[in-house]
């Protein structure tokens, strides 16, 4: 099997770690065993012919597993569409690394900025949220849509003088020079009606250790100091002479707000930002979140990110696999659907095809199945395991009763 497909990466794991889990699941299956055996035999023969020696397991490691790669890294915090190339399909992954349109849904909290722009960074500043209102927030849908200059966060994989930016940050070392802003495109931005509400489960980040504060002070680049830009289209429409946004400094955190935060502790809930953005490759959603905060004369950091779509692969179009499709379903089920997707591409409804394949596989060969609803609603593998435990518990209870009767 060769080609491209997409799988949903969960939050809390790097893209590479997740891909290795998928690679392990496919490699141990019977579906790919013949291809792996053929490739291993060819490599073994080639090595012995070239060197006159027998190939060790280490020399055969590359060909003893399914060849795989991914097209576009997701941060550990992020979940969603991860494009996978398999076999010769890995050669097509370059098409997904630049020039593709991506759709993200994000949630963030107002009132705090961090070094990374998300919940995993250290606090840079705290600002007021009392002045925020939804009508003003909706204006960002126009201010940031179009061709936009954006400064990448210091916690990024971009390199400066051969060294990734995030390494400077983690070592607490200043950058050799300022990070240059880059041109990106925001095709569409929609702020959801639940924005600015506080009925959510995200506690506000609290100031950390003195050591962490000192590390932040040593950095000469952070999102707090990045220049704020509005889109070229917005500035031209409103006759502004520059794309640099003329927005005043954030409102400082008032004493009353500070006391409220301290009093409520982990129960305190900051106003939420919830939006969906259709963007070009190279766009940093963390930077967009930070810029939206600045435009509102406050601050903001990201707490959740979902990549809903990359090119034609979309969670909303149901053409994306989940890891449990390969670990919990019978091989005869998922292999048939995977082959169809590799042949026909993103037009295949994966969920619907898995349902069909599940019905076609004889019940006596099904090792395990998962519910039709892949979104996690309804019964799950976990609930099946719970039912089995309850059944064992009842059986044990009956045996004890029988012994007591004797």
C-alpha positions in Angstrom: 0.0 0.0 0.0 1.3 3.4 -1.0 -0.2 6.9 -0.8 -1.5 9.6 1.5 -4.2 9.5 4.2 -5.0 11.5 7.3 -5.3 10.6 11.0 -6.5 12.6 14.0 -3.7 13.3 16.5 -4.7 13.7 20.1 -3.4 16.5 22.3 -0.5 15.8 24.7 1.8 14.0 22.3 4.3 15.2 19.6 3.5 14.5 16.0 6.5 12.2 15.7 5.7 10.2 18.8 2.1 9.7 17.6 3.3 8.7 14.1 5.6 6.1 15.7 2.6 4.6 17.5 0.7 4.4 14.2 3.8 2.9 12.5 4.1 0.2 15.2 0.4 -0.7 14.8 0.7 -1.1 11.0 4.1 -2.8 11.1 2.8 -5.6 13.4 -0.2 -6.2 11.2 -0.5 -9.0 8.7 -1.5 -6.5 6.0 2.0 -5.2 5.6 4.0 -8.3 6.6 4.6 -9.6 3.0 5.8 -6.2 1.8 8.1 -5.8 4.8 9.5 -9.4 4.3 10.1 -8.6 0.6 11.9 -5.3 1.4 13.9 -6.9 4.1 15.1 -9.8 1.9 16.0 -7.3 -0.9 18.0 -5.1 1.5 19.7 -8.2 3.0 20.7 -9.5 -0.4 21.9 -6.0 -1.5 24.0 -5.5 1.7 25.7 -9.0 1.4 26.4 -8.4 -2.3 28.0 -5.0 -1.5 30.0 -5.9 1.6 30.3 -9.7 1.6 28.9 -9.7 5.1 25.6 -10.7 6.7 23.3 -7.8 7.4 22.7 -7.2 11.2 19.3 -6.4 12.6 20.5 -2.8 12.9 21.3 -2.6 9.2 17.8 -3.9 8.4 15.9 -1.7 10.8 14.8 0.8 8.3 13.2 -1.7 6.0 11.8 -3.9 8.7 8.9 -1.5 9.4 6.3 0.4 7.3 7.9 3.4 5.6 6.1 6.5 6.9 6.3 10.3 7.3 3.9 13.2 8.1 3.2 16.4 6.3 3.1 19.3 8.8 3.9 19.1 12.5 1.3 19.8 15.2 2.5 21.1 18.6 2.0 18.6 21.5 -0.8 20.9 22.8 -2.6 20.7 19.5 -4.9 18.0 18.2 -6.5 17.3 14.8 -5.6 16.4 11.2 -2.1 15.0 10.7 -1.4 14.0 7.0 0.5 10.7 6.7 2.5 9.5 3.7 3.0 5.7 3.5 5.4 3.9 1.2 6.1 5.9 -2.0 3.4 8.3 -0.7 6.1 9.9 1.5 7.4 11.6 -1.6 4.2 13.6 -1.9 4.4 15.0 1.6 6.3 18.1 0.3 3.0 19.2 -1.2 1.7 19.6 2.3 4.6 21.5 3.9 3.9 24.8 2.2 1.2 26.5 0.2 -1.6 24.5 1.8 -4.7 26.0 3.4 -5.4 25.0 7.0 -8.4 25.5 9.2 -8.0 25.8 13.0 -10.3 26.1 15.9 -8.8 27.7 19.0 -9.7 28.7 22.6 -7.7 31.2 24.6 -7.9 33.2 27.8 -7.7 37.0 28.2 -5.7 38.7 30.9 -2.3 37.0 30.6 0.5 36.8 28.1 3.1 34.0 28.1 6.5 33.4 26.6 5.2 30.7 24.3 1.8 32.2 23.6 0.1 29.2 25.1 -0.6 27.5 28.4 2.9 25.8 28.4 4.8 29.1 28.7 5.8 31.3 31.6 3.8 34.4 32.4 5.1 37.6 30.8 2.3 40.0 31.9 -1.1 40.3 33.4 -3.6 42.9 32.2 -7.2 44.0 32.8 -10.2 42.3 31.2 -13.0 44.5 32.7 -13.2 46.7 29.6 -13.7 43.8 27.1 -17.0 43.7 25.2 -18.2 41.4 22.4 -18.9 44.2 19.8 -15.3 45.4 20.0 -14.0 41.8 19.8 -16.0 41.1 16.6 -13.9 43.8 14.8 -10.9 41.5 14.8 -12.7 39.5 12.1 -11.9 42.4 9.8 -8.7 43.7 11.3 -6.8 40.4 10.8 -8.3 39.0 7.6 -6.1 39.3 4.5 -2.4 39.6 4.0 -0.9 40.0 7.5 2.5 40.5 9.0 3.1 38.3 12.0 6.1 37.7 14.2 6.7 34.0 15.0 6.9 33.1 18.7 10.3 32.4 20.3 9.1 28.9 21.1 9.2 27.9 17.5 11.2 25.4 15.4 12.5 28.3 13.1 16.3 28.6 13.2 18.5 31.6 13.8 22.2 31.1 13.0 21.6 27.4 12.7 20.0 27.1 16.2 16.2 26.6 16.8 14.6 29.6 18.4 13.1 27.5 21.2 16.6 26.4 22.3 17.6 30.0 23.0 14.4 30.4 25.0 14.8 27.2 27.0 18.4 28.0 27.8 17.4 31.6 28.8 19.8 33.1 26.3 19.2 36.2 24.3 18.7 36.0 20.5 21.5 37.3 18.2 19.0 39.6 16.7 15.2 40.3 16.6 12.9 37.8 15.0 11.8 39.1 11.6 8.0 39.3 11.0 6.7 37.2 8.1 3.9 37.6 5.6 1.0 35.2 6.1 -2.6 35.2 4.9 -5.8 34.9 7.0 -8.5 33.9 4.6 -11.3 33.9 7.1 -11.7 34.5 10.9 -14.9 33.8 12.9 -15.3 34.7 16.5 -17.8 32.4 18.2 -20.7 33.8 20.4 -19.4 32.1 23.6 -16.3 34.4 23.5 -15.8 36.5 26.7 -17.9 34.0 28.7 -16.4 32.5 31.9 -18.3 29.2 32.1 -15.4 27.0 31.0 -12.9 24.6 32.7 -9.6 26.5 32.1 -8.0 27.9 35.3 -5.9 31.0 34.7 -2.1 30.6 34.8 -0.6 31.9 38.0 2.9 33.4 38.4 5.5 30.7 38.9 8.9 30.5 40.6 11.4 33.4 40.9 13.8 31.3 38.8 11.3 31.2 36.0 10.7 34.9 36.3 14.4 35.6 36.0 14.7 33.4 32.9 11.9 35.4 31.2 13.7 38.7 32.1 16.9 37.4 30.3 15.1 36.9 27.0 15.4 39.8 24.6 12.5 38.5 22.4 9.0 37.7 23.6 5.5 38.1 22.3 4.9 41.0 24.6 7.3 43.2 22.6 6.2 42.0 19.1 4.9 44.7 16.8 1.2 44.5 16.2 0.0 44.6 12.6 -3.4 44.8 11.0 -4.0 43.3 7.5 -3.1 45.1 4.4 -6.7 44.9 3.2 -8.0 46.5 6.5 -5.6 49.3 6.4 -6.3 50.2 2.8 -10.1 50.0 3.3 -9.9 52.5 6.2 -7.3 54.7 4.7 -4.6 54.0 7.3 -1.0 55.0 6.4 0.6 51.9 7.9 -0.1 48.3 8.7 1.4 48.9 12.1 -1.6 49.0 14.4 -1.8 52.2 16.5 -3.3 50.6 19.6 -2.6 52.0 23.1 -0.9 49.9 25.8 -3.0 47.2 27.5 -5.0 48.4 30.5 -3.1 47.4 33.7 -4.6 44.9 36.0 -6.5 46.8 38.6 -6.1 46.2 42.4 -9.7 45.0 42.6 -9.1 42.4 39.8 -5.9 41.2 41.4 -7.7 40.7 44.7 -10.5 38.8 42.9 -8.0 36.5 41.2 -6.2 35.8 44.5 -9.4 35.3 46.4 -10.9 32.8 44.0 -7.6 31.0 43.3 -8.0 28.1 40.9 -11.7 28.7 40.8 -11.2 32.0 39.0 -12.2 32.0 35.3 -10.9 34.6 32.8 -12.9 35.6 29.8 -12.5 33.2 26.9 -11.6 33.8 23.3 -13.1 31.2 20.9 -12.6 31.4 17.2 -12.1 29.5 13.9 -9.5 30.6 11.4 -8.8 29.6 7.8 -5.1 30.4 7.2 -2.1 29.9 5.0 0.9 27.7 5.8 3.3 29.3 8.1 0.7 31.1 10.2 1.2 30.8 13.9 -2.2 30.6 15.8 -0.4 31.4 19.0 0.9 34.7 17.5 -2.6 35.4 16.2 -4.1 34.9 19.7 -1.5 37.2 21.2 -2.1 39.8 18.6 -5.9 39.7 19.2 -5.2 40.2 22.9 -3.1 43.3 22.1 -5.7 44.7 19.7 -8.2 44.6 22.6 -5.8 46.4 24.9 -5.4 43.3 27.0 -3.4 40.1 26.6 -4.2 36.6 25.6 -2.7 33.1 25.6 -3.9 29.9 23.9 -5.3 26.9 25.9 -6.6 24.7 23.1 -6.0 24.2 19.4 -7.6 21.8 16.9 -6.5 21.5 13.3 -9.8 20.9 11.6 -8.5 20.8 8.1 -5.4 20.5 6.0 -6.0 20.9 2.3 -8.8 18.4 1.5 -8.4 16.3 4.7 -11.0 17.4 7.2 -12.5 16.3 10.5 -15.8 17.8 9.4 -15.8 15.8 6.1 -15.2 12.5 8.0 -12.2 11.5 5.8 -9.8 11.2 8.7 -8.9 8.0 10.6 -8.3 7.6 14.3 -5.5 5.5 15.8 -8.1 3.1 17.4 -9.3 2.2 13.9 -6.0 0.4 13.4 -5.5 -0.9 17.0 -9.1 -1.9 17.9 -10.7 -2.9 14.6 -10.1 -6.2 12.7 -7.4 -5.9 10.0 -9.9 -7.0 7.4 -12.0 -4.0 8.2 -9.4 -1.2 8.3 -7.2 -2.5 5.5 -10.1 -2.4 3.0 -10.9 1.2 3.9 -7.3 2.3 4.0 -6.7 0.8 0.6 -9.7 2.7 -0.8 -8.5 6.0 0.7 -5.0 5.5 -0.7 -6.5 4.9 -4.1 -9.2 7.5 -4.2 -8.0 10.2 -1.8 -9.9 12.6 0.4 -13.2 12.0 -1.3 -13.7 8.8 0.8 -16.0 9.1 3.8 -13.8 7.0 6.3 -16.5 6.7 9.0 -19.1 5.4 6.5 -16.7 3.0 4.8 -15.6 1.6 8.1 -19.3 0.9 9.0 -19.8 -0.9 5.7 -16.6 -2.9 6.1 -17.5 -3.8 9.7 -20.8 -5.4 8.4 -19.0 -7.4 5.7 -16.5 -9.0 8.0 -17.8 -12.3 9.5 -18.5 -12.0 13.2 -16.3 -15.0 14.1 -13.2 -13.3 12.9 -13.8 -9.9 14.6 -11.3 -9.6 17.4 -12.6 -6.3 18.6 -14.8 -3.4 17.3 -15.4 0.2 18.3 -18.6 2.2 18.0 -19.8 3.6 14.7 -19.6 7.1 16.2 -15.9 7.9 16.1 -16.3 11.2 17.8 -16.5 9.4 21.1 -20.2 9.6 21.8 -22.0 6.5 22.9 -20.5 3.2 24.0 -16.7 2.9 23.8 -14.0 0.3 24.2 -13.5 1.5 27.8 -17.2 0.8 28.5 -16.9 -2.7 27.0 -13.9 -3.4 29.3 -16.0 -2.1 32.3 -18.8 -4.5 31.4 -16.3 -7.4 31.3 -15.0 -6.5 34.7 -18.5 -6.3 36.1 -19.3 -9.7 34.6 -16.2 -11.2 36.2 -17.1 -9.6 39.6 -20.6 -11.1 39.4 -19.2 -14.6 38.6 -16.9 -14.4 41.5 -19.8 -13.3 43.8 -21.8 -16.3 42.7 -18.9 -18.7 43.5 -18.6 -17.2 47.0 -22.3 -17.6 47.6 -22.1 -21.3 46.5 -19.2 -21.9 49.0 -21.2 -20.2 51.8 -24.2 -22.4 51.1 -22.1 -25.5 51.6 
